[in-house]
Structures are given as C-alpha cells and as structure tokens.
Amino acid sequence: MPSQEIDQDPKLLESKHERRAANRHVDSAAAQAASPQNVFLFLLAFRILNALSIRTFFQPDEYFQSLEPAWEMVFGGESGAWITWEWKHQLRSSIHPAMFAGVYTVTSYLANLAHLSTHTRAELLIAGPKILQAVIAAYGDYYTWRLAKQVYGHESVIAWTAWFCSTRTLSNCLETTWTIVALSLWPWERLLVGVKNLQFLVYSTSRIREASRLRIEGYEAHQQGITKEHMSLTLAAMACVLRPTNLLLWLSLAGFGLLRANVRTTAILIREALLCGSLVLVFSALVDRLYYQAWTFPPLRFLYFNLAQSLAILYGKNDWHYYLSQGFPLLLTTALPFAIVGFWQALRPQSHAELRGANFLIKSIRVQLAITTTVVSAVLSLVSHKEVRFIYPLLPILHILAAKPVAQFFIATPASPAQHQTSPQLRRKPLFITFLAINLIIAWYTASVHQSGVISVMDHLRHTYEQQTPPHRNMTVGFLMPCHSTPWRSHLVYSNIHAWALGCEPPVNLNSSERVSYVDEADRFYADPLSFMRTEMAAPPQQRRSSTGSAQFINREPDDTVKKQWPVYLVFFEQLEETMTLLLQRSGYKEYWRVFNSHWHDDWRRKGDVIVWRLDLRRKRSGKERHVGG
C-alpha cells in the first residue's frame, strides 16, 4: 500500500495519534518523576543509605580533622578526644568540625531529653555525623546533575568512588560539594562573551533564552536578596578557606572567564568577589577566634608549614605522574576512557557551524571545565606529597565531561525525528552490565570489606565497656599500631575508656639537621619493639623472671620517665602477632578476640587481622578465650 494511502487511512491515523498521546503521557510522567524536588529526595535517601552502610576505614583525616576536634568542642578537653598537631599549631579551619559539633550538641541533648540508654545514645552520636555528611553529599550530587543538565541535558555518570568517598567526613568531601554547587551557580554566560554578545545568543536560540532570562541584565539589575552569583562566590571562598589548594581551581576558572568578558563585567565580578570573599574571611576569623582563643589565619599557616617547612613530604613522596598514572584511574575506573574522550571533545577545534547558538555556550563551558581540571592537576603534581583525595573536588567535573561520551556509546541515537519521542534504547548491554558490575563490586568491597576490622574493633571495645559489671568503671586500651590506624573518641564515645596509641608527630620547628635524625614514636616502635618496650613503657604486669635474654625487659622496674602504662586491652595487627607472643610470653596477656581487616595492604605494618589481647592476672582460665568477630 502506498505511503500516501497509509497516511490517509483514518484507523491508521487514529492509531498513530494514540501512540503519540501515549508517548506524551509517558514523557510527562517521566518529567514529573525527574523534577528537581524528587531528584534531590531520591539522592538524599540514597546517600543516607550509603553513609549508614559504610563499615570500612579510608583516611585518618575523616576522624582526626573533623570528628575529634568537634567532640572536644562539645564534650570538653577531658572527654578523651585526640587533638593532632595541626590543631595545636592552628593549621586547620574550625568551620568544618564546628558543623559536626552542632550535630553532637543536638544529638546529645535530644538523647538526654528522651532518657535514652547509654548504648542508644552512643549509637546516635556515631550516626549523627554520617547523616549530616549524607546531606552534604546529596547536595553535591544534586548540583552535579544540575550542571550536567545545563551543559548537556540529562546525561550524567557516576563511579564507585562516589559511593566510597562522598559520605565520609573528610574536608575534601565538603570541599567537593561546595565546589560543585558554586560551579553550578557560576555566571557562565556573562563571563563568556559579555552582555552584548550574550543578548545575540539569547535571541538566536530558545534554549539559551530560557537559561539566561533572569541573568541577562547584569548584576546591577538583581533586586532579590542573595543572587546565584553571590552564592557561587561565597561558596568558592568557603572552599578556599577550608582547603587553600581549592584556590587553584577558581583562579583558573575566573582567569579564563575574565579574559573573555568585557570591562564592565570584569569590574563587577571583581567587586562582588572581594565583597563575598571579605565576608567569608570575617566569618572564618570569628569562628577560629572562638575555637583557638586567639586571632589566627589557618590557610596561611597551612601553606607555611606544608610549603616553607616541607612537613607534608614526611607523609609520603610520589612521582610527578602520580595523578595521571594512579589518581585519575582510581577515581574513574571504568569511566576513565569516557573522560578522556570527553576531554578530547571539549578541547578539539570546531567549525563555526558547530558553534552556532546553544552549542557555543555548551562548548565554552566544557572547555573551561577541561582546562581548569588540567591546570589544577598539573600544579598539584608539582607538590611532592600527593593523595587521591586531593583531586577529589575534580571528580564531579570529570563525571560531567565523561557523561556525553557514555551516553553516545551506550544509548542508541534515533534514526528519524519521529523516534525522538520514544524512550532511549540501551545498546551494548553486555558491556554496560559488565562496567556496572565492576563498579558495584568495587564499591561493595571497599565500603564493606577492605579495612573493616579497624572499625569493628572500636565497636567491640565500646560494647565491652557497656557490658562490664559494675557499669561505668574505667577501662584501659593500648593500640600498638601505626599512628591513626583506627577512629578514636568519635567511636569509643565513653570518656572512661582510657586509651593510648603510638603517635607520629612531625618535627615541627626543628632545623634541617635535627629533622634528618628525627624518628617519630610509631617508627621507633616498629624499628625495635623490644627496645621501645624497655625504654618507653613500664614493666609489663605480673613480672616474672625470664630464662631467655629476649624477655629481660620484663624485669625492668618502672620509673617516673615512663610514657605509657600497660593497659588491660592491647590491640595490634596480625603482622605483629609473632613479635608480641615472643616479648610477652610470660605476662598475663592472652588473645581473646580477633577480626578480619583486609586481604592485602600496601603498608606491611597493617597486614592481616586486628587482634585484641586481654590482661588476666588471675589466670583462672586454662585456655585462652577467643572470639572471632565478623
């Protein structure tokens, strides 16, 4: 039958209209489900589940640079919080821990008001910061989606690291959220081509007309409270105060924009940046004054200690290509090839025809994001000490750049205009499922298995304290581990759990010759455990004469110079088990609990299970009491 006759057939036309109406109904329902409010609520629920399900250890800073000072703020200096050297030398902004201090305050007050049990109160104090960080991560995800929509439409992509890292209480995670929110609110259009050229683009394309309708008149036309630009500049300044290295991103982005903007727009941006930046500095100074009880400027001291005194290098030195060869592959995994393609698409030259209308704005935003990522990673590569989390604020940008290549690779392109009204069709399904499975498996393993023992042991010690009789009596614990191998008071909770651990304070204010010979406490212990126990610890309990020279330290009498006393509970990694068995074979310590920690570790001192020994001077049990924790 000829096509003309088909088009004129009433039944076929009616069926065709019904299909179109059904498609419009489906599209309307999908649009309603993807409304900004629904998207945020979904992301919030997802991140709360994410935060509460993580049972592993990643970086010490998620505890010692946020939760420990927050705990001290609320519960006082006698609460047992571990305050590291950075806080004693005023290197960190107190804004970040102050947020968690607010959570501790509210949680503790409500728990006391409701007369909850000590166990329930402790669990809520542990969960509270996780919930706050879940909200922060949800906002980061939401504004990543907003910026992706602004650049592409609806495409987005995510890697396993977003599940593993985003809900941890690291300052880098808060920095990442503030950065992506500021980028989403950034005045891309105005800084791109100036007001006159932008007006031409607005009237030439309906898409940019709608996107720029409320911003076309410039800063002076805004009569409503805080504008998006003010919010963007304020959050950018907050991110820089929190992590001074974030300044690299904004200098690069602002420099790129100012080169393209007209003189009037440049003057307005500089004026507003100075205003917002000054307000943030005043706010930061007041918060730090309250915490440190002195006027100080942590970002400047941070740069002085880490650059002028080169203290950062004590925590590791990496090759110049670390971020290229390890950092970005770890962050992106299966999204890496798509991010590379996205970089190429953003930076490759395009013809005038390809840059007409909306494409010009989209192309320019992608170029700025790609160049900014390149500049930040290149400058950070010049610093000797490198960590993956230092480039974590670039991850949302990398996701956005990778989004379009992912969509082009896995989503079928409609062959005709009529097919645009149908739902997108997934292609290369086996490869897509493989990539998805890889990310899910890695996310599960890193968030639930790898380095889970150092979290479990803190829960076990806390529960042991709760179950002892009589209740609330003192409990002593010693951690013979590399420094900061476990969380601290944020997980022990109770101040009557008196604990000590090996330290690793850097050689602050020492000259170059003294710094060369400096060895921190943890390194001294692992270099010679026997010597450390003889010179820096009291004699073990239940002293006995030793028949072998290897245990002669047991006969040593304590004196006033001893730094550490032997506790009731000793915690260490399996790697140290043979040494501890040899050195303490005649003491009252016996293993009674151990838990899996990791299948492998890049630090030889942290290999194997986490083991707990308990001191039993009565020797009533003939065999050792051992519990295997999961």
SEFI-943995 format. One line per 8 residues: number of its first residue (from 1); their letters; for each residue x, y, z of C-alpha. Coordinates in nm, 4 decimals. Last residue first. Layout:
<sites>
NUM> A> X/Y/Z; ...
</sites>
This chain:
<sites>
630> GGVHREKG> 3.2795/-1.0653/6.1698; 3.4417/-1.1237/6.5046; 3.6103/-1.4435/6.6110; 3.6053/-1.4803/6.9860; 3.8880/-1.6363/7.1780; 3.9166/-1.7243/7.5433; 4.2596/-1.8710/7.6022; 4.2871/-2.1999/7.7825
622> SRKRRLDL> 4.3398/-2.2788/8.1475; 4.1185/-1.9991/8.2677; 4.1656/-1.8710/8.6207; 4.4902/-1.6926/8.5415; 4.4115/-1.4186/8.7941; 4.6262/-1.1585/8.6213; 4.4123/-1.1599/8.3063; 4.5232/-0.8937/8.0591
614> RWVIVDGK> 4.3310/-0.9008/7.7345; 4.4732/-0.9302/7.3860; 4.2886/-0.7901/7.0843; 4.3867/-0.8804/6.7277; 4.3102/-0.6977/6.4026; 4.3607/-0.9354/6.1126; 4.6310/-0.9241/5.8476; 4.8644/-0.6553/5.7180
606> RRWDDHWH> 4.8901/-0.3104/5.8755; 5.2667/-0.2961/5.9329; 5.3364/-0.4038/5.5746; 5.1640/-0.0909/5.4425; 5.0255/-0.1524/5.0911; 4.7578/-0.3789/5.2367; 4.6062/-0.7116/5.1398; 4.3134/-0.9358/5.2332
598> SNFVRWYE> 4.1969/-0.6832/5.4904; 4.0627/-0.6448/5.8438; 3.9254/-0.9739/5.9751; 3.8509/-0.9772/6.3462; 4.0242/-1.1045/6.6591; 3.9185/-1.1597/7.0170; 4.0526/-1.3278/7.3345; 4.4289/-1.3352/7.2963
590> KYGSRQLL> 4.6084/-1.3659/7.6268; 4.8116/-1.1151/7.8257; 4.9244/-1.2042/8.1797; 5.2938/-1.1786/8.1015; 5.5378/-1.4612/8.0456; 5.5042/-1.4780/7.6654; 5.5002/-1.1008/7.6292; 5.8004/-1.0474/7.4015
582> LTMTEELQ> 5.7697/-1.3671/7.1994; 5.3931/-1.3547/7.1543; 5.4134/-0.9842/7.0697; 5.6691/-1.0494/6.7965; 5.4660/-1.3324/6.6450; 5.1470/-1.1258/6.6499; 5.2904/-0.8090/6.4933; 5.1701/-0.8801/6.1377
574> EFFVLYVP> 4.8335/-0.9733/6.2866; 4.7663/-0.6094/6.3649; 4.7541/-0.4702/6.7183; 4.5202/-0.4023/7.0104; 4.6133/-0.4496/7.3769; 4.3409/-0.4490/7.6424; 4.4042/-0.4224/8.0192; 4.6552/-0.1455/7.9648
566> WQKKVTDD> 5.0332/-0.1321/8.0172; 5.1454/0.2157/8.1152; 5.2926/0.4595/7.8664; 5.5376/0.7461/7.8932; 5.7802/0.6134/8.1562; 6.0059/0.8880/8.2923; 5.8874/0.8466/8.6521; 6.0203/0.4936/8.6856
558> PERNIFQA> 5.9022/0.1389/8.6311; 6.1312/-0.1542/8.7260; 6.2702/-0.3667/8.4418; 6.2329/-0.7409/8.4947; 6.0111/-0.7837/8.1881; 6.2808/-0.6250/7.9680; 6.4774/-0.9482/8.0055; 6.2423/-1.1234/7.7621
550> SGTSSRRQ> 6.4770/-1.1779/7.4688; 6.7586/-1.2797/7.7030; 6.5873/-1.6017/7.7850; 6.5118/-1.7543/8.1246; 6.2874/-1.4686/8.2273; 6.1995/-1.3871/8.5856; 5.8402/-1.2881/8.6180; 5.6544/-0.9585/8.6353
542> QPPAAMET> 5.2774/-0.9825/8.6601; 5.2105/-0.6609/8.4676; 5.4534/-0.5419/8.1983; 5.7316/-0.3087/8.3094; 5.6539/0.0493/8.2160; 5.6926/0.1698/7.8594; 5.9334/0.3940/7.6717; 6.2765/0.2412/7.7335
534> RMFSLPDA> 6.2214/-0.1319/7.7667; 5.9142/-0.1506/7.5453; 6.0796/0.0546/7.2728; 6.3968/-0.1555/7.2841; 6.1978/-0.4741/7.2379; 5.9808/-0.3292/6.9581; 6.2857/-0.2203/6.7538; 6.2190/-0.0381/6.4239
526> YFRDAEDV> 5.8436/-0.0829/6.4658; 5.8424/0.1035/6.7962; 6.0705/0.3841/6.6859; 5.8620/0.4325/6.3711; 5.5463/0.4714/6.5785; 5.7134/0.7239/6.8120; 5.8541/0.9515/6.5421; 6.2148/0.9419/6.4255
518> YSVRESSN> 6.4092/1.2667/6.3821; 6.7676/1.2388/6.2560; 6.7107/1.4350/5.9362; 6.4873/1.6873/6.1128; 6.7582/1.7757/6.3606; 6.9963/1.8610/6.0747; 6.7328/2.0679/5.8920; 6.6265/2.2713/6.1944
510> LNVPPECG> 6.3306/2.1713/6.4083; 6.0191/2.3908/6.4257; 5.7792/2.0975/6.3880; 5.9385/1.7553/6.3567; 5.6185/1.5678/6.2689; 5.4026/1.3947/6.5344; 5.3644/1.0253/6.4659; 5.1995/0.8856/6.7765
502> LAWAHINS> 5.1507/0.5330/6.9084; 4.8162/0.4863/7.0767; 4.6605/0.5474/7.4182; 4.3195/0.4722/7.5599; 4.1205/0.5473/7.8743; 3.7660/0.4262/7.8177; 3.6025/0.6286/8.0923; 3.5448/0.9109/7.8418
494> YVLHSRWP> 3.2894/0.6968/7.6574; 3.2481/0.7557/7.2838; 3.4906/0.4896/7.1561; 3.3748/0.5723/6.8029; 3.4091/0.9534/6.7910; 3.6780/0.9112/7.0581; 3.9172/0.7453/6.8165; 3.8988/0.6098/6.4646
486> TSHCPMLF> 4.1627/0.3486/6.3843; 4.5087/0.3338/6.2270; 4.5904/0.6874/6.3400; 4.9517/0.6024/6.4208; 5.0887/0.2678/6.3120; 4.9632/0.0087/6.5594; 5.0319/-0.0880/6.9191; 4.6947/0.0436/7.0384
478> GVTMNRHP> 4.6540/0.0434/7.4177; 4.3213/0.0148/7.5991; 4.2208/0.0867/7.9594; 3.8677/0.0591/8.1039; 3.7416/0.2669/8.3949; 3.4178/0.1708/8.5677; 3.0918/0.2797/8.4087; 2.8998/-0.0392/8.4855
470> PTQQEYTH> 2.9861/-0.2906/8.7609; 2.9958/-0.5058/8.5648; 3.1035/-0.4779/8.2021; 2.8505/-0.4746/7.9193; 2.8856/-0.1128/7.8068; 3.2663/-0.1284/7.8144; 3.2648/-0.4420/7.6010; 3.0265/-0.2695/7.3597
462> RLHDMVSI> 3.2731/0.0163/7.3183; 3.5641/-0.2222/7.2711; 3.3718/-0.4215/7.0103; 3.2629/-0.1098/6.8206; 3.6234/0.0085/6.8125; 3.7374/-0.3340/6.6922; 3.4798/-0.3310/6.4122; 3.6154/-0.0071/6.2635
454> VGSQHVSA> 3.9765/-0.1291/6.2467; 3.8472/-0.4622/6.1176; 3.6720/-0.3178/5.8109; 3.9921/-0.2349/5.6255; 3.8621/-0.3798/5.2962; 3.5242/-0.5458/5.3468; 3.2159/-0.3208/5.3489; 3.2887/0.0071/5.1686
446> TYWAIILN> 3.5878/-0.1049/4.9634; 3.4333/-0.4394/4.8676; 3.0839/-0.3063/4.7978; 3.2045/-0.0157/4.5833; 3.4463/-0.2420/4.3960; 3.1687/-0.4916/4.3234; 2.9218/-0.2221/4.2176; 3.1758/-0.0524/3.9907
438> IALFTIFL> 3.2714/-0.3772/3.8171; 2.9052/-0.4797/3.7860; 2.8164/-0.1533/3.6102; 3.1020/-0.1929/3.3639; 2.9989/-0.5529/3.2930; 2.6311/-0.4589/3.2574; 2.7252/-0.1885/3.0059; 2.9474/-0.4296/2.8149
430> PKRRLQPS> 2.6697/-0.6906/2.7933; 2.4102/-0.4209/2.7034; 2.5939/-0.2752/2.4051; 2.2803/-0.0713/2.3354; 2.0230/0.0939/2.5570; 1.7236/0.2467/2.3815; 1.6065/0.5961/2.4709; 1.2271/0.6248/2.5217
422> TQHQAPSA> 1.0242/0.7257/2.2164; 0.9538/1.0816/2.1062; 1.2881/1.1134/1.9292; 1.1818/0.8242/1.7069; 0.9703/1.0554/1.4898; 1.2783/1.2661/1.4114; 1.4452/0.9651/1.2460; 1.7323/0.7265/1.3256
414> PTAIFFQA> 1.7256/0.7929/1.6989; 2.0759/0.7562/1.8520; 2.1150/0.4398/2.0594; 2.2400/0.4890/2.4128; 2.5580/0.3133/2.5315; 2.8406/0.4901/2.3484; 2.6806/0.8294/2.2929; 2.5541/0.8417/2.6512
406> VPKAALIH> 2.8951/0.7488/2.7922; 3.0667/1.0008/2.5621; 2.8203/1.2680/2.6857; 2.8692/1.1953/3.0552; 3.2503/1.1813/3.0646; 3.2914/1.5590/3.0840; 3.0248/1.5768/3.3543; 3.1813/1.2949/3.5533
398> LIPLLPYI> 3.5233/1.4613/3.5277; 3.3776/1.7826/3.6643; 3.2138/1.5902/3.9504; 3.5531/1.4250/4.0236; 3.7616/1.7441/4.0305; 3.6912/1.8028/4.4003; 3.8557/1.4604/4.4628; 4.1940/1.5829/4.3388
390> FRVEKHSV> 4.3449/1.5989/4.6894; 4.1607/1.2785/4.7784; 4.3919/1.0790/4.5529; 4.6929/1.1767/4.7622; 5.0140/1.3545/4.6689; 5.3186/1.4711/4.8646; 5.5903/1.6088/4.6364; 5.3926/1.9093/4.5096
382> LSLVASVV> 5.4436/1.9753/4.1363; 5.1591/1.7374/4.0534; 4.9227/1.9755/4.2337; 5.0003/2.2364/3.9690; 4.9260/1.9973/3.6815; 4.6068/1.8622/3.8437; 4.4705/2.2144/3.8921; 4.5647/2.3352/3.5425
374> TTTIALQV> 4.4230/2.0310/3.3633; 4.0955/2.0358/3.5570; 4.0560/2.4076/3.4835; 4.1252/2.3496/3.1140; 3.8611/2.0767/3.0918; 3.5989/2.2744/3.2840; 3.6635/2.5869/3.0786; 3.6415/2.3954/2.7505
366> RISKILFN> 3.3182/2.2257/2.8610; 3.1629/2.5624/2.9457; 3.2714/2.7064/2.6104; 3.1308/2.4148/2.4108; 2.7945/2.4418/2.5819; 2.7767/2.8185/2.5244; 2.8683/2.7860/2.1569; 2.6389/2.4882/2.1038
358> AGRLEAHS> 2.3428/2.6980/2.2162; 2.3595/2.9189/1.9110; 2.6148/2.8311/1.6463; 2.9419/2.6683/1.7406; 2.9207/2.3648/1.5117; 2.8714/2.5882/1.2064; 3.1751/2.7936/1.3029; 3.3903/2.4789/1.2916
350> QPRLAQWF> 3.5272/2.3048/1.5979; 3.8756/2.2732/1.7465; 3.9268/1.9845/1.9924; 3.9338/2.0774/2.3620; 3.5925/1.9627/2.4835; 3.5671/1.6552/2.2595; 3.9179/1.5471/2.3603; 3.8426/1.5915/2.7280
342> GVIAFPLA> 3.5189/1.3966/2.6901; 3.7066/1.1174/2.5137; 3.9460/1.1001/2.8092; 3.6510/1.1036/3.0495; 3.4936/0.8184/2.8526; 3.8128/0.6132/2.8789; 3.8241/0.6761/3.2579; 3.4602/0.5909/3.3358
334> TTLLLPFG> 3.5518/0.2261/3.4028; 3.7850/0.3267/3.6887; 3.7142/0.6996/3.7479; 3.8749/0.7912/4.0796; 4.1368/0.5175/4.0778; 4.2322/0.5861/3.7136; 4.2506/0.9612/3.7928; 4.4907/0.9190/4.0842
326> QSLYYHWD> 4.7110/0.6338/3.9624; 4.9000/0.7086/3.6387; 4.7853/1.0647/3.5792; 4.7671/1.1700/3.9443; 5.1006/1.0044/4.0248; 5.2847/1.1484/3.7223; 5.5214/1.3630/3.9295; 5.6241/1.0614/4.1365
318> NKGYLIAL> 5.5151/1.0489/4.4987; 5.6613/1.1413/4.8358; 5.4998/1.0395/5.1627; 5.3770/1.1741/5.4947; 5.7089/1.3424/5.5761; 5.6763/1.5350/5.2483; 5.3948/1.7384/5.4016; 5.6369/1.8955/5.6506
310> SQALNFYL> 5.8098/2.0998/5.3819; 5.8859/2.3847/5.6294; 5.8013/2.6620/5.3806; 5.5490/2.4532/5.1871; 5.3489/2.2483/5.4350; 5.4040/2.4602/5.7462; 5.3722/2.7972/5.5732; 5.0823/2.6961/5.3481
302> FRLPPFTW> 4.8769/2.5728/5.6433; 4.9732/2.8797/5.8464; 4.8295/3.0997/5.5723; 4.5112/2.8942/5.5470; 4.4791/2.8886/5.9304; 4.4551/3.2678/5.9862; 4.4780/3.3383/6.3596; 4.3282/3.5571/6.6312
294> AQYYLRDV> 4.3360/3.3679/6.9599; 4.1016/3.1521/7.1666; 4.1572/2.8712/6.9140; 3.7884/2.7808/6.8827; 3.6188/3.1169/6.9270; 3.8837/3.3011/6.7264; 3.8569/3.0382/6.4530; 3.4823/3.1063/6.4197
286> LASFVLVL> 3.5410/3.4828/6.4159; 3.8206/3.4630/6.1588; 3.6131/3.2382/5.9324; 3.3190/3.4807/5.9379; 3.5476/3.7761/5.8619; 3.7159/3.5815/5.5817; 3.3782/3.4806/5.4364; 3.2564/3.8415/5.4383
278> SGCLLAER> 3.5760/3.9558/5.2692; 3.5453/3.6917/4.9985; 3.1867/3.7891/4.9234; 3.2767/4.1590/4.8876; 3.6021/4.0996/4.7010; 3.4299/3.8608/4.4612; 3.1481/4.1105/4.4078; 3.3902/4.3864/4.3130
270> ILIATTRV> 3.5986/4.1598/4.0921; 3.2857/4.0338/3.9157; 3.1532/4.3872/3.8595; 3.4848/4.5119/3.7193; 3.5086/4.2180/3.4802; 3.1502/4.2657/3.3609; 3.2196/4.6305/3.2833; 3.5472/4.5557/3.1053
262> NARLLGFG> 3.4003/4.2920/2.8752; 3.4325/3.9213/2.9467; 3.6561/3.6790/2.7555; 3.9799/3.7140/2.9533; 3.7758/3.7434/3.2710; 3.6261/3.3993/3.2154; 3.9566/3.2165/3.1784; 4.1055/3.3946/3.4782
254> ALSLWLLL> 3.7971/3.3150/3.6858; 3.8242/2.9454/3.6051; 4.1977/2.9193/3.6659; 4.1946/3.1310/3.9794; 3.8921/2.9358/4.0988; 4.0509/2.5937/4.0606; 4.3849/2.6952/4.2099; 4.2100/2.8476/4.5138
246> NTPRLVCA> 4.0981/2.4979/4.6072; 4.4546/2.4457/4.7358; 4.3607/2.6544/5.0408; 4.1240/2.3804/5.1651; 3.8580/2.5071/5.4080; 3.9262/2.8733/5.3396; 3.9289/2.8033/4.9654; 3.6022/2.6084/4.9839
238> MAALTLSM> 3.4405/2.8938/5.1774; 3.5552/3.1434/4.9122; 3.4001/2.9315/4.6368; 3.0835/2.9023/4.8431; 3.0616/3.2810/4.8706; 3.1361/3.3366/4.5017; 2.8647/3.0937/4.3948; 2.6118/3.2323/4.6425
230> HEKTIGQQ> 2.6788/3.5861/4.5211; 2.6391/3.4726/4.1612; 2.3136/3.2943/4.2388; 2.1770/3.6124/4.3868; 2.1277/3.6797/4.7557; 1.8312/3.9062/4.8216; 1.6294/3.9939/4.5068; 1.6781/4.3233/4.3198
222> HAEYGEIR> 1.9124/4.1966/4.0504; 1.9561/4.4508/3.7702; 2.3037/4.5622/3.8831; 2.4485/4.2141/3.8342; 2.3806/4.2000/3.4637; 2.0635/4.2393/3.2569; 2.0797/3.8936/3.1012; 2.0580/3.6928/3.4239
214> LRSAERIR> 1.6914/3.6024/3.4680; 1.6308/3.5056/3.1056; 1.9627/3.3237/3.0686; 1.8500/2.9615/3.0648; 1.5253/3.0374/2.8794; 1.6918/3.2408/2.6048; 1.9780/2.9912/2.5983; 1.7409/2.7151/2.4918
206> STSYVLFQ> 1.5322/2.9330/2.2593; 1.8281/3.0137/2.0402; 1.9126/3.3290/1.8407; 1.7579/3.5765/2.0835; 1.9738/3.4567/2.3692; 2.2851/3.4343/2.1548; 2.2551/3.7970/2.0488; 2.1947/3.9005/2.4087
198> LNKVGVLL> 2.5088/3.7089/2.5065; 2.7151/3.9075/2.2598; 2.6034/4.2318/2.4196; 2.6325/4.1145/2.7811; 2.9880/3.9779/2.7695; 3.1128/3.6684/2.5899; 3.1809/3.4009/2.8474; 3.1712/3.5820/3.1770
190> REWPWLSL> 2.8033/3.6634/3.1337; 2.7009/3.3181/3.0170; 2.8976/3.1135/3.2720; 2.7752/3.3036/3.5767; 2.8660/3.0217/3.8268; 2.5671/2.8705/4.0085; 2.6507/2.5132/3.9053; 3.0190/2.5797/3.9656
182> AVITWTTE> 2.9482/2.7059/4.3181; 2.7437/2.3942/4.3925; 3.0261/2.1800/4.2503; 3.2880/2.3498/4.4676; 3.0880/2.3481/4.7905; 3.0228/1.9779/4.7447; 3.3855/1.8955/4.6676; 3.5147/2.0989/4.9627
174> LCNSLTRT> 3.2753/1.9111/5.1907; 3.4181/1.5848/5.0583; 3.7780/1.7096/5.0828; 3.7175/1.8037/5.4477; 3.6680/1.4335/5.5095; 3.3601/1.3166/5.6969; 3.2939/1.0234/5.4648; 2.9705/1.0283/5.2669
166> SCFWATWA> 3.1314/1.1075/4.9317; 3.4198/0.8606/4.9493; 3.3141/0.5009/4.8772; 2.9858/0.5650/4.6964; 3.1292/0.8438/4.4771; 3.4440/0.6338/4.4347; 3.2389/0.3668/4.2558; 3.1886/0.5934/3.9543
158> IVSEHGYV> 2.8938/0.8061/3.8418; 2.7616/0.9333/3.5118; 2.5212/1.2034/3.3964; 2.3195/1.2899/3.0880; 2.0011/1.4924/3.1246; 2.0503/1.7991/2.9064; 2.4079/1.8593/2.8071; 2.5723/2.1564/2.9774
150> QKALRWTY> 2.2934/2.2922/3.1956; 2.1662/1.9423/3.2647; 2.5161/1.8379/3.3721; 2.5309/2.1445/3.5986; 2.2041/2.0494/3.7644; 2.3065/1.6839/3.7994; 2.6315/1.7908/3.9668; 2.4156/2.0194/4.1784
142> YDGYAAIV> 2.2106/1.7256/4.3010; 2.5104/1.5002/4.3633; 2.6833/1.7649/4.5752; 2.3608/1.8361/4.7631; 2.3273/1.4651/4.8343; 2.6879/1.4530/4.9598; 2.6207/1.7302/5.2121; 2.3016/1.5571/5.3295
134> AQLIKPGA> 2.4921/1.2289/5.3663; 2.7623/1.4141/5.5625; 2.4980/1.5287/5.8092; 2.3640/1.1737/5.8404; 2.7115/1.0332/5.8978; 2.7809/1.2958/6.1632; 2.4740/1.1769/6.3573; 2.5325/0.8008/6.3285
126> ILLEARTH> 2.8132/0.7809/6.5857; 2.6335/1.0026/6.8362; 2.3161/0.8020/6.7724; 2.4929/0.4753/6.8537; 2.6337/0.6233/7.1756; 2.2908/0.7486/7.2858; 2.1399/0.4072/7.2188; 2.4046/0.2362/7.4327
118> TSLHALNA> 2.3776/0.4928/7.7118; 2.0043/0.4307/7.7267; 1.7707/0.7053/7.6129; 1.6208/0.9478/7.8646; 1.4344/1.1344/7.5860; 1.5839/1.4687/7.6942; 1.9263/1.3097/7.7322; 1.9134/1.1714/7.3783
110> LYSTVTYV> 1.7764/1.5009/7.2454; 2.0592/1.6999/7.4060; 2.3291/1.4579/7.2924; 2.2037/1.4605/6.9339; 2.1712/1.8402/6.9218; 2.5200/1.9005/7.0597; 2.6842/1.6276/6.8543; 2.5259/1.7616/6.5338
102> GAFMAPHI> 2.6396/2.1165/6.6133; 2.9896/1.9874/6.6797; 2.9717/1.8283/6.3358; 2.9362/2.1703/6.1746; 3.2036/2.3141/6.4051; 3.4412/2.0452/6.2763; 3.4331/2.2076/5.9293; 3.4401/2.5724/6.0378
94> SSRLQHKW> 3.7458/2.5175/6.2603; 3.9855/2.5967/5.9777; 4.3026/2.3957/6.0091; 4.6686/2.4889/6.0617; 4.6339/2.6308/6.4129; 4.9530/2.4764/6.5567; 4.7662/2.2661/6.8155; 4.5072/2.1840/6.5520
86> EWTIWAGS> 4.7642/2.0525/6.3073; 4.9397/1.8620/6.5894; 4.6512/1.6242/6.6456; 4.3705/1.6557/6.9010; 4.2658/1.3096/7.0168; 3.9371/1.3412/7.2071; 3.9496/1.1984/7.5607; 3.6499/1.3809/7.7078
78> EGGFVMEW> 3.8669/1.5881/7.9413; 3.9141/1.8639/7.6829; 3.5427/1.9309/7.6581; 3.2307/1.7469/7.5435; 3.1092/1.9777/7.2672; 3.4216/2.1373/7.1202; 3.6301/1.8293/7.2052; 3.3992/1.6090/7.0001
70> APELSQFY> 3.4204/1.8508/6.7070; 3.8007/1.8415/6.7316; 3.7831/1.4616/6.7066; 3.5132/1.4485/6.4375; 3.6754/1.6729/6.1750; 4.0479/1.6528/6.1119; 4.1096/1.3406/6.3240; 3.8131/1.1375/6.2024
62> EDPQFFTR> 3.7899/1.1703/5.8241; 4.1582/1.2678/5.8400; 4.2604/0.9136/5.9258; 4.1807/0.8025/5.5668; 3.9790/0.5075/5.4375; 3.8405/0.2822/5.7103; 3.5469/0.0491/5.6480; 3.1868/-0.0075/5.7557
54> ISLANLIR> 2.9909/0.2089/5.5130; 2.6208/0.1182/5.5277; 2.4999/0.4230/5.7231; 2.6524/0.6696/5.4783; 2.5238/0.4987/5.1628; 2.1709/0.4574/5.2989; 2.1742/0.8267/5.3874; 2.3178/0.8987/5.0419
46> FALLFLFV> 2.0416/0.7154/4.8569; 1.7684/0.8786/5.0622; 1.9167/1.2210/4.9884; 1.9611/1.1410/4.6199; 1.5971/1.0350/4.5910; 1.4822/1.3473/4.7720; 1.7002/1.5628/4.5459; 1.5626/1.4084/4.2272
38> NQPSAAQA> 1.2064/1.4391/4.3513; 1.2492/1.8100/4.4244; 1.4244/1.8805/4.0951; 1.1512/1.7078/3.8926; 1.2608/1.3773/3.7400; 0.9402/1.1952/3.8353; 0.7381/1.4791/3.6804; 0.9424/1.4619/3.3610
30> AASDVHRN> 0.8968/1.0855/3.3449; 0.5202/1.1219/3.3882; 0.5074/1.3862/3.1149; 0.7226/1.1722/2.8823; 0.4936/0.8746/2.9425; 0.1859/1.0856/2.8710; 0.3487/1.2295/2.5593; 0.4305/0.8787/2.4435
22> AARREHKS> 0.0704/0.7720/2.4994; -0.0552/1.0715/2.3027; 0.1836/0.9896/2.0195; 0.0688/0.6298/2.0198; -0.2940/0.7387/2.0168; -0.2292/0.9785/1.7284; -0.0750/0.6966/1.5228; -0.3669/0.4671/1.5983
14> ELLKPDQD> -0.6102/0.7365/1.4871; -0.4084/0.7930/1.1676; -0.4039/0.4203/1.0997; -0.7781/0.3970/1.1505; -0.8460/0.7046/0.9371; -0.6298/0.5812/0.6430; -0.4879/0.8971/0.4805; -0.1291/0.8388/0.5913
6> IEQSPM> -0.1478/0.4810/0.4703; -0.2804/0.5912/0.1333; 0.0122/0.8318/0.0905; 0.2581/0.5609/0.1916; 0.1483/0.3418/-0.0919; 0.0000/0.0000/0.0000
</sites>
